[in-house]
């Protein structure tokens, strides 16, 4: 039986104490008093196997703010189904009180006011406290990392991922899979896998292109609670499309559904009574895979950064979504007997950093990795009057800021910023430090290009990205969210076929329609093309913020969405 009781207890208690109004005036002390570490970590231990899932942490060692999406649209058969539910609809679906701790953690409404009460979330030293607590209760719990771990911060960039590798080694990770890890380049990935990592780097769908052989271990067999367990790894399938293929030129990825079915049959043949897929496919891809491949008991899903307080059941497969940026840790207690999975007890644990104590050993390691860069991390570049966030299908204010910087600093008509989901949020009134800028831009191909494009080519780009996001077949959804556009508006009908979704493209500074035959100056960053030239995006953004002093982002209504 799957119960939401453990997860909702703290949130409902806070809602009962404070009600659904007036929460903008809560003090942090009051918010902390409504929650305790015992509330957050308390669990009715059941079954004989425990899994712990962390994913998409994007190199965030310290607690941060992270606003969940306002818009997370589903298409085809998943319209209105989790995770494509936000705000008030999400609260109603899961019984969350407005203004409660879990409302703050899981939705976007009143984010600034609630953040001032509940504070930051995440932090590897708090996560370590949670993992140690679980292992005190269940010493042989399996800790599984869903990938997107080694990228996303200044320190990860400066250390080539070493800070995160050592952090997750200390955490006691049992296995991981991958995505952005490969943007460190194949040489660095292999150096880490062969010499630094103390747990398996799994990728059943990664093959060598020359010999068509497996490039990494496809799965790992464990025995926990007397149960033979197979953990199969599935790396992000579209690496050479969404990220620069020249960084890992001899590897092939893909969903490889038939290969997955073969892996499940193979591990079952080896006696596995529990089959766990540690996946970076994205939620809707995993939902389809679960329907089409029999024999997977649990899918620990990643990539799309969804956080759901209950599993989603597809046939006999339970999908677990554990959020991103260290905001949550999932615990699953499983009753596995008579050759199979009998029941699931699940809790999505919110990592409130003002409530959960630091683990001293992990805290010391984190501080040691940050110490050489302390001055650089803490330098104040400017401040913001606006809430800066990124997550959502369309406009995010962080990317509006980046687009403004590209247009200004690169003297462009139009700017593109990728639809990345990673990047911490900042509250109005906060200073913007160099660390904050890197949290939104730190990557290994950061050049800010300046080029010319025809209106027709711009339309083609938008149509291609829209199809990656809104193709009704999840297996063709190959990237992040919609590319962010500065200096231009457009209309998108998400239910139209490719080539017909984008209309009414308008150059904002003149109000004129984009001419397919006319050439426009376009600036952007994160091109997957080798040899892209330009200043680093963090330098472009820093220069712009210094000139602004205090950043204010106007509401962006330049994209009209229909068909949702």
N, C-alpha and C positions, 0 to 999 in steps of 0.2 A: 504494500500500500504506500502511495506517495503522499506525504503530508506536508502542507505548507505551515503547520502550526509553529514549528521551531523558528522558521524564518520570520514570520509575522509578529511574533511575541513582542519584541522590543518596539517595533514600529507602532503597533496598536496601543501599547502602553503609553508611548509618548503622545500619540494622538488623543488618547483619553484624558491625559493630564492637561494638555494645552488646547485641545479642541482644534477646529479647522480654520480659525480666524485669529488674526493678531500675531501670526508667527513671524512677521517681519521685525517685531520688536524683541524677540527672544534674545537673551544673552547667551554667550557660549557656555557659561557656567550652568545655566538652566538646561540647555540642551544636553550637556554632559551628564547632569544629574538624572536625566530621563533614561540614560543608557548606562549599562555597566559591561565590563569585559565578560562577566559571567553570562549576561544576557546574550551577548554576541556569539560566544563560543559554546554555550550550553547545548548539549545534544543527547538524545536518548539513544545510546549505543545499541545497535541491533546487528543481526546477521554475523557473518564470519569474515567478510572482506571489506576493507575501507579504501576508497580512492580519493585522492586530493588533486584538484585540477586548478591550474593557474595558466592563463594564456594572454597573449597580446600585451605584455607589460611595457613594451617599447622603451626599455632601458631606464625606466623611472625608479631610481633608488630611493627617493625621498617622497614624502606625502605631497599631494598636489590637489588642485581643484580640477574636476573634469565634468563638464555638462553633457548629459545624455541628449540624444537627438530630439528635435521637435518634429522632424519629418523623416519617416522611415517607411517608404512606400513599398507595398508588395504588388506584384503583377500576376496575372494568370490565376492559378488555383490557390495562391497564398494570400490573396487580398484580405486584409482584416485579420489574418492569423498571426500569432506571435512568430517572430519578433516585430512584425509590422503593425505595432500598436504603440501609441505614445500618449503622454500627458494624462488627461482625465480618463480616457479610454483604458489606459494601462492600469490606473488606480482602480477603476471599477472591475476590470477583469481579475485582478489579483487581490482585491479587498484591502487596498492600502488607504489609510487615512490621509486626507489632504494636510500637508504640513508636517507629516510624520517623518521620522528619520529615513524610512525606506522610500518615501516619496522623494525626498532630497536625493537619495542615492540612485534612484532608478528612473526619474523623470526630469523634465526640464523646467516645469512651472515654478515660478518664484525662486529660481535658482540662486540669484544673488542674495536675497534675504535669508534663505535657508542655509546657504554656505556660511554666512556670517554667524549663524547659530551653531551649526554642526561642525564647521571647520573642514580641514583637508581630509583626504582619504588616501589610503595606500601607504607605501613605505616598506622597503624590504625588511627592516627590523621588526615592524609590526606583523608582517606576513610570517616571519620566522617564529614569532611568538605563537601565532595561530597554528602553524605546522607542528611545532613542538608540543602544543597542547593536545592536538589530535593524536600525535604519536605517543604521548603519555597514556592516552586512553586506549589507543590501538597501535602498539609498537611496530607492527609490520605493515602499516598503511603505505600504499603506493602513491608517491608524489609525482605527478605527470605534468610536463610543461608543453603547452600547445604551440610554442613558437612566437615569432616576432619579439624576441627577447633581447637580442644583441644590438639593436638599432633604435635611435630615437632621442639621444641626449648628447650633450657636449662631451661628457666623460666617456661614453661608449665610443664616440667618434675618435676622441684623442687616443684611447687605449686599444682601438681596433677590436672592441668587444670584450676585452679581457676583464673589465670590471664586472660585467654581467655573468661571464663564465664562472668566475671565482665566487660570485654571490650565489648562483644557483648550485654550484658544487657544495658550498657550505650549507645550503638549505637541505641538502640530502635528496636531490632530485633523482628519480629512478629511470626516467627516459624523457626524451623530447622529440618534437618534430620541428618544422622550419618554414620560413618564408623569407623575410627581410635579411635573415642571416646570410644569404647568398650574395647580398649586395656588398659584403665585405670583400668579395672576390673569392674565386675557388681556391686559390693558394692559401689564403688566410683561413677559410673554412676547414680545409683539410688539416692545416696546422693545429687548429683547435680540436678537431675531432680526434686526431691521432695522438696529440701530446698534452692537451690541457683539460679536456672534458672527462669527468669521471662517471659518466652515464651514457647509455646508447643514444645515438643520433639517428632516428628512424625515418625512413622514407621508402615505403613499398612502391611508390609510383615514380621514383627517380632512377633513370637508366642511363648508362653510358651510350652515347650516340654511335660510336664506332663499332662496338661489339654487341650492342643491345643487351648488355648485362646489367645486373643491379649494381648501382653505384654505392649504396649504403645498405645497412641492415634493414630488412623490411619489417621485422617484428622482433619482439623479445618475449621469451617465456619466463614467467614467474610462478612461484608457489606461495600463496598467502592463505592462512587459515585452513590449510589442508586442501586448497583448491588450485588446480593448474589453471593459470591465467595467461592469455595471449594479449599483448598490447601491440597493435599494428599501427605503424606511423604513416600518415598521409600528408606530405608536404603540399604547399600551395600549388595547384595544378598549372597555373598560367604564368609561371615565372618569366619565360622569355618574351611574353607579351606585355605584362604589367611592369616589368623591371628589365634592366639592360642585359640581354642575352650574352653580350660580349664579355660580361664578367664571369660567366660560367659556361664557356662555349661548347663543352663536350658533354653536356647533360641534357636530357629530355625529361619532361615532367608529364602533365596530363592527369585527367581524372582516372582513366584506365579502369572502368567499372568491371570488365571481365577479369583483369588482374586482381582486383580486390576480392572478387568472388573466389578466385583460385587461392588467395591467401587465407581466406576464412576456411575454406575446405581443408587446406594444408594444416592449419593450426588445430582444427577440430580433429583431424586425423592423428595429430600428435597428442591428443588427449585433453585439449583445452576445454574446460567446463564453463569458462567465462571468456568471451571475446570482446575486447575493448578497442575501439578505433580512436586513436589520438590524432585528430584531424585539424588541418588548416584549410579546409575546402571553402568555408563559409556556410552559414546556416542553411540557406535554401538548397545548396548543392548537397549538403549532408542529408537534408530531408528527403530529397529524391533518391540518393544513394541508399538510404535506409529502406525505402520502399522497394528498390530494385534488387538489392543484394540481401539474401536471407542469411541468418546466422550471426549477425552482429548484435550483441546485447546492449552495449553502451557506446554512444558516440560522444566523445568530449570534443565539442566543436569550437572552432576559432575563426579568425580572420575578419569577420564582420562586426566584432566588438559588441555583440548583443549580450545583455545580462537579463536572464529570466529566473524568477524565483521558483519555478517549477520545471521539471523535465517536460519535454514534448514527446509524446508517445506516437511512433509511426510503426504500425504493426506490432512487433514484439521488441522494437528497438527504442531505447530511451535516449533522447538528445538532450545534452547538458550544455548550457551557454553560460559562461563564467565571466563575461564582461571584459574589461581591458584596463591597462594602466595601473594595475595593482589594486583596483577598487574592491575586488571581490576574490574570495577563494571558495571553491565549491568542495563540499564534503559529501561523499556518497557511502552509505553503509549498505552492503548488499548481502542478501541471504542466498547463498549458492549451495545447493544440495540436490541430491538425486540426479546429478548430471547436468543441472542447469540453473539459471537465475530464477529465483522464486519471488523476490520482492526487492524494492528499492526504497531507501530512506535518504532523502536529499535535503541539504541545506546550502543555500547561497549565503556565505558569510560576508557581510559588508565590513570593510576595513576602515573603521572610523579612527583616525590617527590620534585624536584627543581622548579616546576611550581605551584603546588597546595599548598595553605597555610595550616599550621597546625591548627587544632581545639584546642584551649587552654585547654578545659576541658578534652578531650581525651588524649592530650599530657601529662597532669599532671597525669592522671591515669596510662598511660603506664610507665612513669618515676617512679612512685611509686612502680610498680610491678618489675621493673628492679633494683631499688636501692639496695636491699639487696644482689644482686649478681653482683654488678658492677665490683668489682675487678676480680672475676672469669670470667665474660663475656669478659673483655677487655684484659686479659693476653695474650701476644703475644707468640705463641708456635714456630713459624717459619715464612717462607714466601714462595711464589710460583713464579716460572718463567713461569708457564703454566696457561692457562685458565682452571679453575676447574668448571665442570658442570656435571649434572647427566642426564637430561631429554633426552630420545630417546629410540628406541626399543632395541638397543644393547649397545655398549661400551660408557660409560661416564667417563670422566677423574677423577671425584671425586671417582668413584668406582674402577677405575684403581689404584688410590692412596690407597684406602682401601684394595684392594687385595694385593698390594705390601706390605702393613703393615702386613697383616695376614700371608703372606708367610715368611716374615722376622722375625716377632716377635713370631710367633707360630711354626716356623721351619717346614713348610709344603711344599709339592710338588705342590699342586693345591689349589686355594682359590675360594670361592663362595661369592658373594655379591648380595643381593636380587635386583630385578629390581624395586626398589622404584622410584617413580616419584618426591618425595619431596626432598627439599634441595636447598639452595641458591647457586648461582655461585660466584666465585672469579676471579678477573682479574689478568693477569700477572703483577707482581710487588707488589701485595698486601701482607701485613702481613696476616698470618693465626692466628686468635685468637681462644681461647677456644670456644667462641660463634660460630664461623664458623664451627668448628668440630661438635658441638652439632646440628647445623642446618642440618647436613647431617647424624646424627646418633641417635638423641634423641628419645628414645622409651623405653617401659617398659619391653622388653625382649631382652636385649642388649648383652647377653653372647656370647663371641667369642669362639666357640667350636674347638676342634682339634680331629680328628677321622681318621679311616682308611676306605677306600671304594675301592671296586674292580672297574676295568675299566667298567665292565658290569653295575654296579650300577650307576656309574657316567653317563653313556649313558642313562640309564632309567630316571634319574633326569632331564637331559637336554631335553629329549623327552617330559616328562610330562609338563615342563614349556613351551616348544615351542607350545604344543597343547593348553595350556591356552591362549596363545597369538594369535596363527594363525589358530585356528579351524574356518572353514568357517561359522559355526553357531555361531552368537554372544552370544547366551545363554550358550555356553560352554567355553567362554573366561572368566576365573575365577580369574585372578590376575593382576599383574602389567606388566612391560616390561620384556624382557628376562633376566634371571639371568646372572649377570656379572661373568666372569671366569678369574682368574689370573693363570699364569703358564701353560696354556693349550690353544690350538687353535682348531678350528673345522670348518666344512662346514655345512651350513644349507640351505635346499631347502624348503622354506615356503609353497610351494604348494603340497608337498608330504603328505601322510596320517601319522597319529601318528605311531611312531616306525620306520619311514623311513626318517625322516627329517634330522637327525644328522649323519654325516659321517666324516671320515678323522680326528678323534680326535688325537691330537699330543701333547706330552709333550714338552714344548718349550725349557727347559734347555738342553735336549738331542737331540731333533729333532725326537725322536722315536714315532711310533704310539702307542696309548694307547692300552694296552693288556687287553682284557676283563677279563682274569683270574688273572691278577696281582693286587696286593694291593698297593694303593697310600695313602700318608698322605694328608688329606684334612682339611683345616681350613675354617671356615665361621662364619656367625652371623645371628641373627634373626631367629633361629630355632623355629618352632611352638610347639615343643615337650616340655612338662613340665619336669622340673628338669634338663634342659641343664646347663652344668657347663663350666666355663671359665671366663677370665677377661672381663670387659665391653669393647665393641668395641671402645668407645671413649678413653679409656686408651691405648688400643693397637695402635690406630691411633696417639694419642699424643706422645707416646713413639717413634714411627717411625719418626714422623716429627721432633722431637727434635734432633734425631740422624742425620737426613738429613740436618737440618738447612734451606736450600732452596730446595724446592721440584721442580723437573722437571719431567714431565710425557711424555714419548716418544709416538709418534703416535702408536695407537694400530690397527694393521691390521691382528690380529690373528683369526678373525671371517670372513669367506667368506660367503656372503649372495647371494643366487641365487633364481630365481623365482619371484623376486620383480617386 
